[in-house]
Amino acid sequence: MELDYVKLIEIKPVLAGYIRESQNLMKLSVVPGDKTVHDVRVLMKKSRAVLNLTGNQMGNDFFKMDIFDLRKVGRILSSWRETAVNRKILKDLRKENPDIFSLLQEDERVNALLTKEDSVHELSGEMKERLKEIDELLSKTSFRIRFQSMDKLDPQLLVKELAMTYSSVTDIYLTCRNNSKPNNLHEFRKKAKEFLYQLYFFKPLNPSAVKALEKKLNSMTRNIGNFNDHTQLVETLGYKYSATSNTPVMDELVIKIREKQDKCLAQVWPVAYKIFCPGQNLVNVLGFKVLII
C-alpha cells in the first residue's frame, strides 16, 4: 500500500550541520587555504538559503541575526578568494595565449596579479582579527540554532516559500534576457543558488525530478559564476574600453576574455529557458506527484 503523504527532509539537523562543518573547516589550519575559503562560503550561502526558507514561520528575529552574521562571514572570506581566482584565470589565459602575454611582460597590472601569492601564508594581525571574528560569528549562530525549535514547521508553507523563490528567479531571469549586464547576471546566480539550496529539502516529493533539476541548476550557476569571475578580472585589471586609452594588446586580451564569457552564456540560456520560461510554475517544473505533505 502506497503512502498518501511524503515527509520533507528535516531542516534543523542539516542547518546545524552546515555551521558545524564550517567551524571544523576553519580549524584545519592556522591560515585557511583557497579550498577551505571556497567551501565555507558555499556553506554560508546554503545556511542563508535555509533561513530564508523558514524565516516566516520562526516567529522571532533570531533568523535575521543569523542571516546577518553568516553574510558577514561570507564577505570576509570573499575578500580572500578574489585575488586567487583572478590569478588562476589569468594564468590559464597565459597558457592559451602565449603570444599575447609575451607583449604584456611590462604591464604592471598583469604582473601584479601573476606574481601575487594565491593565499596569505603568514598570520598577519589583521587576518588574526578576521579569523577571530569569523569564529565568534559562527559560534553565536550555532548557539542560537541549537535552541531554536523547528519541529513545527508547516510543510505546505515551506512549499509556498520555495515557489516564491522560484518566482523571484524567473523575474531576474527575464531581466537578464532583456539586459545581460554583469550586475543582473550576478543577481540571477545568487537567486538561482538560493533556489537550488532550498530545493534539497523537497527531494522526497519527486527524487528523480529534483535530482535532474539540481544537476541543471548546478551547471547553469557554475557557468554564470565563471562569467562573473571573468568580469571581476577585467575590473581588477582596470580596463575600460576607449579608442585611445588602451594598448592594442590589452584590447586583444579583453576580447579573449569576452569570448570565454560568450561561451559561458551560450551554456546558460538554453538551460535557464527550460527551467524559468514564463508561464511555468513550480509544480510544472518539478512534477510533484504527491500534494499531501
Rosetta blueprint (number, residue, H / E / L):
1 M L
2 E L
3 L L
4 D L
5 Y L
6 V L
7 K L
8 L L
9 I L
10 E L
11 I H
12 K H
13 P H
14 V H
15 L H
16 A H
17 G H
18 Y H
19 I H
20 R H
21 E H
22 S H
23 Q H
24 N H
25 L H
26 M H
27 K L
28 L L
29 S L
30 V L
31 V L
32 P L
33 G L
34 D H
35 K H
36 T H
37 V H
38 H H
39 D H
40 V H
41 R H
42 V H
43 L H
44 M H
45 K H
46 K H
47 S H
48 R H
49 A H
50 V H
51 L H
52 N H
53 L H
54 T H
55 G H
56 N H
57 Q H
58 M H
59 G L
60 N L
61 D L
62 F H
63 F H
64 K H
65 M H
66 D H
67 I H
68 F H
69 D H
70 L H
71 R H
72 K H
73 V H
74 G H
75 R H
76 I H
77 L H
78 S H
79 S H
80 W H
81 R H
82 E H
83 T H
84 A H
85 V H
86 N H
87 R H
88 K H
89 I H
90 L H
91 K H
92 D H
93 L H
94 R H
95 K H
96 E H
97 N L
98 P H
99 D H
100 I H
101 F H
102 S H
103 L L
104 L L
105 Q L
106 E L
107 D L
108 E H
109 R H
110 V H
111 N H
112 A H
113 L H
114 L H
115 T H
116 K L
117 E L
118 D L
119 S L
120 V L
121 H L
122 E L
123 L L
124 S L
125 G H
126 E H
127 M H
128 K H
129 E H
130 R H
131 L H
132 K H
133 E H
134 I H
135 D H
136 E H
137 L H
138 L H
139 S H
140 K H
141 T H
142 S H
143 F H
144 R H
145 I H
146 R H
147 F L
148 Q L
149 S L
150 M L
151 D L
152 K L
153 L L
154 D L
155 P H
156 Q H
157 L H
158 L H
159 V H
160 K H
161 E H
162 L H
163 A H
164 M H
165 T H
166 Y H
167 S H
168 S H
169 V H
170 T H
171 D H
172 I H
173 Y H
174 L H
175 T H
176 C H
177 R H
178 N H
179 N L
180 S L
181 K L
182 P H
183 N H
184 N H
185 L H
186 H H
187 E H
188 F H
189 R H
190 K H
191 K H
192 A H
193 K H
194 E H
195 F H
196 L H
197 Y H
198 Q H
199 L H
200 Y H
201 F H
202 F H
203 K H
204 P H
205 L H
206 N L
207 P H
208 S H
209 A H
210 V H
211 K H
212 A H
213 L H
214 E H
215 K H
216 K H
217 L H
218 N H
219 S H
220 M H
221 T H
222 R H
223 N H
224 I H
225 G H
226 N H
227 F H
228 N H
229 D H
230 H H
231 T H
232 Q H
233 L H
234 V H
235 E H
236 T H
237 L L
238 G L
239 Y L
240 K L
241 Y L
242 S L
243 A L
244 T L
245 S L
246 N L
247 T L
248 P H
249 V H
250 M H
251 D H
252 E H
253 L H
254 V H
255 I H
256 K H
257 I H
258 R H
259 E H
260 K H
261 Q H
262 D H
263 K H
264 C H
265 L H
266 A H
267 Q H
268 V H
269 W H
270 P H
271 V H
272 A H
273 Y H
274 K H
275 I H
276 F H
277 C L
278 P L
279 G L
280 Q L
281 N L
282 L H
283 V H
284 N H
285 V H
286 L H
287 G L
288 F L
289 K L
290 V L
291 L L
292 I L
293 I L
